[in-house]
Amino acid sequence: MKGFDKKFIDFPDYILGITNEIWENRGIASLHKYYSKDIIVRSPSSIVVGNEDVINATMATLTEFPDRELLGEDVIWSGSPEEGMLSSHRILTTATHLGDGIYGKATGKKLTYRVIADCHAINNQINDEWLIRDQGAVVRQMGWDPKEYASKLIKNEGGSSQCTKPFHPSNDIQGPYKGHGNENKWGLKYEEILNSIMNADISIITKEYDRAVQSEYAGGISGHSYNAVDKFWMNLRSSFPSAEFKIQHRIGREDINMPPRSAIRWCLHGKHDGWGTFGRPTGAEVFILGASHVEFGPWGIRREYSLFDETSVWKQILLARKETKK
């Protein structure tokens, strides 16, 4: 790969390799090498600019979860070494809450949850990132409800006027990556399926998903067959029926020894004006950043992984309520 360290045989090897080096081999200082000085990291909970803040956050996480492991399940990517490459890296994380930190006093609780990270890399460095952690799964395993956790977070961060505001298009920063993925047919197919679901064509699920589909969704929810898929997407969409659904990035791939796959980063932006996952409608404006991976088989989608951060959605709803009470 032109411009990359010769020890990496290809782009997935680079992504998996530096993740292992940084987190499990404790090579935190290597972030100076692999992350650009002015990297932009967007997550549903915030936007961070600069490598120093990334290093500080990494150290804080490892202090609280010193045995954290990041198991790379897949890297779905597009681009070229010369023009830059975008990886959508799906990670299964295991960790034990052994240190004090953002989640309070150490509890010894064991966690398992997923992350999908979209990273743009060129010349051996990542300079743009979108990071979606299944925070709903984390807090449930810690013993909290996502709404309860969001409320505590607002209080612990100094109240509604002082707390860190969730990521929103109004506070986004244009980074160096301006691509939208590739034109591979499997990415186009999955984009069409998601757009149909979000336009209330729920019948497409039985047409385009395998009857034995395995699903892994936000909140650490695992399921099988059509009903699990229907429930996840229907409950999300029905909470925000008038919101705009938009595909931000789309990748399709066909690789040796792998099924056809697709990675899509999407957003849902609008009012909380319906009943669903987030309860009674509040009218709050909400921006949801999500990411989904699928694997296709002979009878349709065989596996689907879809993540967003429930706690950041609740934080937006709770902050909007406080604004209306002023």
Solvent accessible surface area in square Angstrom, and as a share of the most:
residue,aa,sasa,rsa
1,M,71,0.32
2,K,145,0.61
3,G,42,0.41
4,F,14,0.06
5,D,44,0.23
6,K,198,0.84
7,K,113,0.48
8,F,15,0.06
9,I,146,0.74
10,D,58,0.30
11,F,2,0.01
12,P,32,0.20
13,D,47,0.24
14,Y,0,0.00
15,I,4,0.02
16,L,72,0.36
17,G,25,0.24
18,I,4,0.02
19,T,20,0.12
20,N,61,0.31
21,E,46,0.20
22,I,7,0.03
23,W,42,0.15
24,E,53,0.24
25,N,100,0.51
26,R,107,0.39
27,G,21,0.20
28,I,29,0.15
29,A,77,0.60
30,S,18,0.12
31,L,4,0.02
32,H,103,0.46
33,K,97,0.41
34,Y,1,0.00
35,Y,26,0.10
36,S,12,0.08
37,K,180,0.76
38,D,101,0.52
39,I,0,0.00
40,I,11,0.06
41,V,18,0.10
42,R,4,0.02
43,S,15,0.10
44,P,13,0.08
45,S,47,0.30
46,S,24,0.15
47,I,41,0.21
48,V,47,0.27
49,V,71,0.41
50,G,13,0.13
51,N,7,0.03
52,E,105,0.47
53,D,71,0.37
54,V,20,0.12
55,I,15,0.08
56,N,87,0.45
57,A,60,0.46
58,T,8,0.04
59,M,102,0.46
60,A,63,0.49
61,T,39,0.23
62,L,13,0.06
63,T,91,0.53
64,E,5,0.02
65,F,12,0.05
66,P,50,0.31
67,D,66,0.34
68,R,11,0.04
69,E,80,0.36
70,L,19,0.09
71,L,80,0.40
72,G,37,0.35
73,E,60,0.27
74,D,12,0.06
75,V,7,0.04
76,I,1,0.00
77,W,48,0.17
78,S,7,0.04
79,G,52,0.50
80,S,32,0.20
81,P,29,0.18
82,E,104,0.47
83,E,146,0.66
84,G,6,0.06
85,M,2,0.01
86,L,1,0.01
87,S,0,0.00
88,S,4,0.03
89,H,7,0.03
90,R,8,0.03
91,I,8,0.04
92,L,40,0.20
93,T,0,0.00
94,T,43,0.25
95,A,6,0.04
96,T,9,0.05
97,H,0,0.00
98,L,95,0.47
99,G,12,0.12
100,D,78,0.40
101,G,39,0.38
102,I,116,0.59
103,Y,24,0.09
104,G,35,0.34
105,K,158,0.67
106,A,46,0.35
107,T,70,0.41
108,G,39,0.38
109,K,81,0.34
110,K,158,0.67
111,L,5,0.02
112,T,67,0.39
113,Y,18,0.07
114,R,40,0.15
115,V,4,0.02
116,I,1,0.00
117,A,6,0.05
118,D,6,0.03
119,C,8,0.05
120,H,11,0.05
121,A,0,0.00
122,I,43,0.22
123,N,101,0.52
124,N,20,0.10
125,Q,58,0.26
126,I,4,0.02
127,N,23,0.12
128,D,0,0.00
129,E,11,0.05
130,W,23,0.08
131,L,37,0.18
132,I,2,0.01
133,R,74,0.27
134,D,3,0.01
135,Q,18,0.08
136,G,0,0.00
137,A,2,0.01
138,V,3,0.02
139,V,0,0.00
140,R,105,0.38
141,Q,66,0.29
142,M,8,0.04
143,G,57,0.55
144,W,57,0.20
145,D,75,0.39
146,P,3,0.02
147,K,73,0.31
148,E,74,0.33
149,Y,10,0.04
150,A,0,0.00
151,S,56,0.36
152,K,88,0.37
153,L,26,0.13
154,I,5,0.02
155,K,160,0.68
156,N,119,0.61
157,E,56,0.25
158,G,48,0.46
159,G,23,0.22
160,S,25,0.16
161,S,83,0.54
162,Q,133,0.59
163,C,6,0.03
164,T,67,0.39
165,K,94,0.40
166,P,9,0.06
167,F,9,0.04
168,H,45,0.20
169,P,62,0.39
170,S,98,0.63
171,N,53,0.27
172,D,65,0.34
173,I,74,0.38
174,Q,123,0.55
175,G,6,0.05
176,P,71,0.45
177,Y,34,0.13
178,K,139,0.59
179,G,32,0.31
180,H,135,0.60
181,G,31,0.30
182,N,39,0.20
183,E,127,0.57
184,N,37,0.19
185,K,126,0.53
186,W,49,0.17
187,G,0,0.00
188,L,71,0.36
189,K,68,0.29
190,Y,0,0.00
191,E,34,0.15
192,E,112,0.50
193,I,2,0.01
194,L,0,0.00
195,N,52,0.27
196,S,23,0.15
197,I,1,0.00
198,M,6,0.03
199,N,116,0.59
200,A,80,0.62
201,D,59,0.30
202,I,33,0.17
203,S,60,0.39
204,I,18,0.09
205,I,3,0.01
206,T,78,0.45
207,K,145,0.61
208,E,43,0.19
209,Y,3,0.01
210,D,9,0.05
211,R,182,0.67
212,A,58,0.45
213,V,0,0.00
214,Q,51,0.23
215,S,1,0.00
216,E,22,0.10
217,Y,6,0.02
218,A,5,0.04
219,G,10,0.10
220,G,53,0.51
221,I,99,0.50
222,S,75,0.48
223,G,12,0.11
224,H,128,0.57
225,S,37,0.24
226,Y,55,0.21
227,N,125,0.64
228,A,25,0.20
229,V,0,0.00
230,D,47,0.24
231,K,136,0.58
232,F,25,0.10
233,W,1,0.00
234,M,80,0.36
235,N,52,0.27
236,L,1,0.01
237,R,40,0.14
238,S,38,0.25
239,S,0,0.00
240,F,2,0.01
241,P,70,0.44
242,S,80,0.52
243,A,5,0.04
244,E,115,0.52
245,F,25,0.10
246,K,114,0.48
247,I,29,0.15
248,Q,49,0.22
249,H,3,0.01
250,R,32,0.12
251,I,1,0.00
252,G,1,0.01
253,R,43,0.16
254,E,101,0.45
255,D,43,0.22
256,I,154,0.78
257,N,144,0.74
258,M,80,0.36
259,P,46,0.29
260,P,36,0.23
261,R,7,0.03
262,S,0,0.00
263,A,3,0.03
264,I,3,0.02
265,R,12,0.04
266,W,0,0.00
267,C,8,0.05
268,L,1,0.01
269,H,54,0.24
270,G,15,0.15
271,K,102,0.43
272,H,0,0.00
273,D,58,0.30
274,G,10,0.09
275,W,152,0.53
276,G,30,0.29
277,T,58,0.34
278,F,1,0.01
279,G,27,0.26
280,R,165,0.60
281,P,45,0.28
282,T,48,0.28
283,G,38,0.37
284,A,6,0.05
285,E,83,0.37
286,V,1,0.01
287,F,10,0.04
288,I,3,0.02
289,L,3,0.01
290,G,0,0.00
291,A,2,0.02
292,S,0,0.00
293,H,1,0.00
294,V,1,0.00
295,E,20,0.09
296,F,6,0.02
297,G,25,0.24
298,P,110,0.69
299,W,185,0.65
300,G,15,0.14
301,I,0,0.00
302,R,81,0.29
303,R,87,0.32
304,E,0,0.00
305,Y,12,0.05
306,S,0,0.00
307,L,2,0.01
308,F,4,0.02
309,D,10,0.05
310,E,10,0.05
311,T,7,0.04
312,S,6,0.04
313,V,3,0.01
314,W,29,0.10
315,K,7,0.03
316,Q,21,0.09
317,I,0,0.00
318,L,20,0.10
319,L,19,0.10
320,A,25,0.20
321,R,79,0.29
322,K,85,0.36
323,E,99,0.45
324,T,112,0.65
325,K,165,0.70
326,K,171,0.72
